[in-house]
Amino acid sequence: ARSVSLTEAGEAAAAALRDAPVEDSPRMRCEITSILFDWVFDGPINRITQGEDEITLEYGRGLTRTVHMDRESHPDDVEPSRAGHSIGRFEGDTLVVDTVGFLPGILAGQVPHSGSLHVVERFTLADDRKHIDYEAVVEDTEYLAAPVTHRSQWDYRPEQSRSNLPCDPEGAGRFT
């Protein structure tokens, strides 16, 4: 497991998460936790769609993110949400997505994040066009003592169909 250094406020928030009853977990209530955890959690059922001025990232858990490709900066009045507000640009063949404006929540597992969460993701299509090399740099000056970098590779699996089955809170609670 990756070690994440937390600030004093982050340690207190993590302790509160650990001490909370299982039924208080957003995951056990079938709620979205974060753009990072839910992307990995739902794996191959996700979809990326490129439009003229935006790119849409669809998560299998019902979360849809819009990456605004026609903006250079975030608006001052971002309404906090689980998806945050994303702007993007291409650096060569790499899509770079900058996201801010998150509701406080759970980054992954028992690692909390504050409303100060800032995520920069890089999506690079591999030469074989069957994989995406993914990197996320996660900063949260309130809860994380230092930025955290996550790297992974995603496979293109067109033979797998998307599932829009709703999450069942009773079933989700069995996996604690």
KOLNUTI-215509 format. One line per field, with one value per residue: residue number from 1; residue in three letters; x, y, z of N, C-alpha, C in turn. Coordinates in pm, whole numbers, plus 50000, padded with zeros to 5 digits. Example, Ala and Ser with C-alpha at 12.3 -4.5 7.8 and 13.67 -1.06 7.14 Angstrom:
BEGIN
resi	c(1 2)
resn	c(Ala Ser)
n.x	c(51319 51285)
n.y	c(49431 49775)
n.z	c(50780 50708)
ca.x	c(51230 51367)
ca.y	c(49550 49894)
ca.z	c(50780 50714)
c.x	c(51320 51290)
c.y	c(49670 50003)
c.z	c(50780 50787)
//
This chain:
BEGIN
resi	c(1 2 3 4 5 6 7 8 9 10 11 12 13 14 15 16 17 18 19 20 21 22 23 24 25 26 27 28 29 30 31 32 33 34 35 36 37 38 39 40 41 42 43 44 45 46 47 48 49 50 51 52 53 54 55 56 57 58 59 60 61 62 63 64 65 66 67 68 69 70 71 72 73 74 75 76 77 78 79 80 81 82 83 84 85 86 87 88 89 90 91 92 93 94 95 96 97 98 99 100 101 102 103 104 105 106 107 108 109 110 111 112 113 114 115 116 117 118 119 120 121 122 123 124 125 126 127 128 129 130 131 132 133 134 135 136 137 138 139 140 141 142 143 144 145 146 147 148 149 150 151 152 153 154 155 156 157 158 159 160 161 162 163 164 165 166 167 168 169 170 171 172 173 174 175 176)
resn	c(Ala Arg Ser Val Ser Leu Thr Glu Ala Gly Glu Ala Ala Ala Ala Ala Leu Arg Asp Ala Pro Val Glu Asp Ser Pro Arg Met Arg Cys Glu Ile Thr Ser Ile Leu Phe Asp Trp Val Phe Asp Gly Pro Ile Asn Arg Ile Thr Gln Gly Glu Asp Glu Ile Thr Leu Glu Tyr Gly Arg Gly Leu Thr Arg Thr Val His Met Asp Arg Glu Ser His Pro Asp Asp Val Glu Pro Ser Arg Ala Gly His Ser Ile Gly Arg Phe Glu Gly Asp Thr Leu Val Val Asp Thr Val Gly Phe Leu Pro Gly Ile Leu Ala Gly Gln Val Pro His Ser Gly Ser Leu His Val Val Glu Arg Phe Thr Leu Ala Asp Asp Arg Lys His Ile Asp Tyr Glu Ala Val Val Glu Asp Thr Glu Tyr Leu Ala Ala Pro Val Thr His Arg Ser Gln Trp Asp Tyr Arg Pro Glu Gln Ser Arg Ser Asn Leu Pro Cys Asp Pro Glu Gly Ala Gly Arg Phe Thr)
n.x	c(50084 50041 50208 50078 50139 49997 49869 49831 49560 49464 49526 49351 49104 49123 49127 48870 48727 48807 48698 48429 48101 48050 47822 47806 47974 48026 48058 47927 47673 47632 47727 47905 48253 48510 48674 48901 48907 48662 48696 48891 48768 48543 48659 48679 48434 48406 48383 48520 48451 48502 48420 48356 48434 48464 48540 48403 48393 48281 48172 48109 47947 47758 47853 47938 48187 48277 48517 48637 48752 48788 48867 49104 49138 48995 48660 48584 48371 48313 48091 48114 48157 48136 48264 48409 48551 48665 48928 49093 49371 49574 49895 50102 50044 49915 49648 49587 49440 49308 49175 48962 48763 48617 48384 48441 48563 48622 48928 49046 48995 49071 49161 49114 48989 49002 48812 49004 49126 49319 49365 49572 49559 49697 49648 49755 49748 49855 50100 50000 49733 49559 49577 49576 49800 49803 49827 49808 49844 49806 49706 49652 49649 49545 49499 49691 50033 50221 50235 50075 50147 49997 50017 49903 49797 49552 49340 49199 48891 48681 48503 48372 48070 47901 47771 47475 47364 47204 47361 47345 47268 47239 47375 47629 47709 47788 48051 48246)
n.y	c(49881 50225 50489 50773 51097 51285 51603 51763 51829 51661 51410 51413 51417 51172 50996 51038 50927 50657 50593 50616 50470 50184 50199 50468 50522 50667 50499 50266 50355 50380 50614 50857 50887 51003 51149 51009 50760 50642 50614 50413 50212 50138 50056 49904 49990 50251 50555 50773 51063 51272 51598 51903 52137 52027 51752 51452 51258 50957 50782 50459 50465 50660 50917 51199 51376 51691 51816 52117 52236 52476 52673 52861 52899 52835 52927 53189 53137 52861 52599 52380 52026 51662 51592 51818 52104 52098 52179 52157 52071 51998 51860 51797 51466 51418 51446 51690 51744 51969 52001 52149 52266 52088 51908 51846 51523 51170 51064 50816 50493 50521 50779 51111 51406 51761 52061 52192 52034 51963 51843 51721 51562 51335 51202 50971 50833 50518 50400 50171 50217 50092 50123 50346 50555 50668 50938 51096 51383 51474 51724 51867 52106 52139 51883 51696 51634 51645 51652 51382 51129 50929 50655 50466 50213 50190 49961 49927 49793 49692 49481 49457 49538 49835 49874 49974 49918 49985 50078 49872 49940 49755 49529 49644 49695 49448 49410 49499)
n.z	c(50000 49932 50097 50250 50348 50599 50708 51032 51054 50856 50966 51185 51052 50916 51133 51229 51016 51036 51283 51245 51217 51005 50845 50797 50593 50276 50055 50133 50122 49860 49743 49550 49598 49527 49238 49178 49324 49245 48970 48940 49090 48938 48707 48390 48280 48210 48015 47772 47601 47329 47247 47061 47215 47462 47679 47787 48074 48178 48454 48586 48808 48794 48789 48602 48441 48311 48101 48037 47747 47632 47802 47990 48255 48580 48676 48915 49081 49137 49196 49456 49415 49385 49151 49091 48917 48592 48370 48054 47837 47552 47553 47326 47251 47486 47709 47939 48244 48468 48784 49023 49304 49473 49680 50026 50117 50070 49963 49897 50030 50366 50352 50377 50201 50165 50087 49951 49768 49482 49164 48911 48614 48374 48064 47841 47528 47434 47193 47064 47070 47241 47507 47787 47935 48257 48481 48794 48983 49305 49519 49836 50039 50291 50404 50306 50355 50160 49800 49621 49391 49148 48930 48653 48417 48173 48011 47686 47627 47427 47407 47642 47786 47894 48218 48363 48600 48905 49213 49498 49818 50031 49938 49897 50156 50247 50189 50371)
ca.x	c(50000 50114 50204 50038 50166 49888 49889 49762 49416 49439 49528 49226 48995 49139 49085 48723 48679 48830 48612 48287 48036 48058 47705 47824 48064 47956 48066 47824 47544 47636 47753 48035 48350 48602 48700 49013 48869 48554 48743 48957 48671 48454 48745 48662 48303 48409 48385 48571 48395 48556 48337 48430 48493 48467 48559 48319 48441 48167 48203 48001 47868 47663 47920 47987 48271 48297 48646 48620 48873 48790 48898 49241 49137 48868 48586 48599 48253 48287 48005 48181 48087 48225 48342 48489 48546 48783 48969 49193 49449 49663 50040 50133 49940 49869 49543 49616 49315 49327 49044 48947 48622 48560 48327 48526 48520 48720 49013 49047 49006 49054 49233 49017 49035 48927 48768 49123 49181 49356 49412 49616 49567 49756 49600 49834 49714 49975 50119 49914 49597 49479 49603 49597 49888 49735 49900 49738 49916 49701 49750 49550 49734 49483 49505 49808 50159 50297 50158 50078 50138 49948 50031 49848 49770 49417 49323 49079 48822 48552 48414 48298 47961 47880 47661 47409 47291 47218 47428 47253 47331 47243 47485 47755 47743 47843 48193 48320)
ca.y	c(50000 50351 50570 50910 51179 51378 51712 51740 51831 51539 51299 51419 51376 51028 50928 51044 50828 50523 50573 50627 50341 50142 50246 50609 50532 50698 50382 50173 50416 50389 50751 50885 50933 51097 51118 50915 50627 50585 50575 50284 50117 50089 50001 49906 50031 50395 50602 50908 51112 51404 51687 52015 52222 51960 51607 51397 51136 50892 50679 50363 50486 50768 51046 51245 51496 51766 51885 52234 52251 52612 52766 52857 52904 52801 53045 53221 53095 52718 52534 52253 51901 51545 51592 51938 52177 52055 52242 52071 52114 51894 51882 51692 51363 51396 51531 51735 51791 52037 52002 52209 52288 51965 51897 51761 51384 51064 51049 50671 50421 50605 50904 51215 51526 51882 52138 52248 51933 52004 51724 51737 51429 51327 51084 50956 50714 50442 50385 50064 50271 50001 50152 50484 50574 50766 50991 51199 51448 51516 51816 51916 52172 52128 51747 51620 51700 51659 51599 51238 51096 50795 50617 50336 50196 50139 49885 49946 49664 49717 49366 49468 49635 49919 49833 50084 49864 50072 50023 49822 49966 49632 49448 49716 49681 49315 49407 49585)
ca.z	c(50000 49921 50217 50228 50465 50627 50801 51158 51022 50779 51061 51263 50962 50892 51256 51231 50919 51092 51399 51207 51190 50865 50771 50764 50477 50151 49967 50176 50085 49714 49703 49489 49697 49464 49098 49169 49371 49166 48837 48954 49145 48833 48603 48245 48230 48192 47877 47745 47475 47294 47167 47003 47318 47590 47685 47893 48140 48242 48550 48595 48929 48774 48789 48472 48450 48188 48094 47950 47667 47579 47912 48040 48401 48645 48720 49057 49156 49116 49295 49491 49384 49387 49027 49080 48789 48516 48244 47992 47721 47502 47543 47230 47250 47622 47762 48076 48305 48596 48849 49156 49337 49525 49814 50111 50111 50085 49846 49875 50156 50485 50330 50348 50133 50199 49972 49885 49678 49346 49094 48772 48553 48240 47991 47719 47451 47396 47048 47012 47079 47321 47647 47827 48050 48341 48596 48869 49092 49397 49623 49928 50140 50422 50458 50262 50388 50035 49686 49597 49249 49118 48789 48617 48274 48151 47887 47603 47622 47361 47420 47768 47777 48011 48305 48430 48715 49023 49331 49601 49948 50113 49886 49920 50298 50274 50155 50464)
c.x	c(50088 50098 50171 50064 50056 49934 49819 49610 49377 49435 49398 49108 49002 49095 48932 48663 48692 48732 48463 48229 48039 47941 47712 47914 47984 47954 47954 47684 47536 47654 47891 48129 48447 48626 48811 48971 48763 48597 48804 48856 48585 48528 48698 48527 48294 48421 48439 48519 48446 48459 48422 48504 48499 48492 48478 48380 48323 48215 48084 47910 47774 47724 47968 48065 48280 48430 48629 48751 48890 48818 49043 49250 48998 48793 48604 48486 48215 48200 48070 48092 48185 48314 48436 48467 48676 48803 49080 49262 49531 49806 50090 50018 49880 49761 49577 49489 49346 49190 49054 48797 48551 48488 48425 48473 48633 48797 49016 49063 48975 49132 49132 49076 48945 48876 48883 49187 49203 49420 49452 49638 49626 49713 49678 49797 49842 49981 50030 49765 49502 49498 49610 49690 49830 49826 49814 49831 49810 49762 49630 49626 49675 49505 49630 49936 50244 50208 50176 50063 50095 49964 49969 49830 49631 49409 49193 49017 48685 48454 48333 48192 47951 47760 47603 47325 47310 47293 47322 47318 47339 47358 47621 47802 47802 47994 48275 48431)
c.y	c(50124 50430 50714 50987 51282 51490 51678 51737 51706 51416 51295 51374 51227 50948 50927 50944 50687 50492 50575 50487 50310 50197 50395 50629 50565 50579 50284 50226 50438 50533 50761 50935 51034 51056 51016 50775 50566 50546 50435 50177 50057 50040 50016 49954 50182 50432 50745 50948 51252 51478 51802 52098 52156 51811 51560 51267 51078 50779 50584 50383 50605 50906 51079 51373 51560 51838 51996 52261 52394 52716 52751 52861 52868 52929 53067 53164 52949 52666 52400 52132 51785 51542 51711 52007 52148 52140 52156 52134 51993 51944 51769 51595 51336 51497 51562 51797 51845 52052 52058 52215 52163 51987 51817 51618 51287 51051 50903 50604 50509 50736 51011 51323 51642 51948 52203 52150 51991 51884 51763 51597 51441 51194 51076 50825 50647 50426 50277 50101 50179 50024 50303 50481 50691 50808 51098 51252 51514 51605 51857 51977 52164 51990 51667 51699 51724 51607 51448 51215 50950 50771 50480 50331 50133 50072 49923 49809 49682 49601 49371 49576 49714 49867 49957 50034 49956 50000 49983 49844 49842 49543 49513 49698 49546 49308 49498 49510)
c.z	c(50000 50051 50179 50357 50480 50720 50932 51135 50944 50869 51143 51178 50934 51014 51266 51133 50974 51205 51365 51185 51040 50785 50736 50641 50352 50055 50002 50147 49934 49665 49639 49598 49639 49319 49084 49210 49281 49026 48845 48999 49034 48709 48460 48194 48209 48045 47873 47608 47448 47204 47115 47108 47455 47572 47805 47943 48216 48331 48558 48713 48915 48776 48648 48494 48313 48199 47991 47877 47614 47686 47952 48191 48452 48680 48870 49142 49132 49231 49331 49463 49396 49264 49017 48946 48716 48392 48186 47874 47675 47504 47455 47225 47388 47659 47907 48132 48444 48661 48991 49187 49386 49657 49898 50108 50134 49953 49803 50011 50275 50474 50290 50257 50170 50071 49897 49787 49538 49278 48952 48717 48414 48178 47860 47650 47404 47244 46988 47015 47157 47471 47667 47946 48129 48455 48662 48977 49179 49505 49707 50046 50280 50484 50418 50291 50264 49922 49673 49447 49234 48968 48767 48466 48261 48015 47817 47586 47559 47375 47551 47754 47907 48089 48371 48547 48834 49134 49433 49737 50038 50069 49913 50063 50334 50254 50244 50530)
//
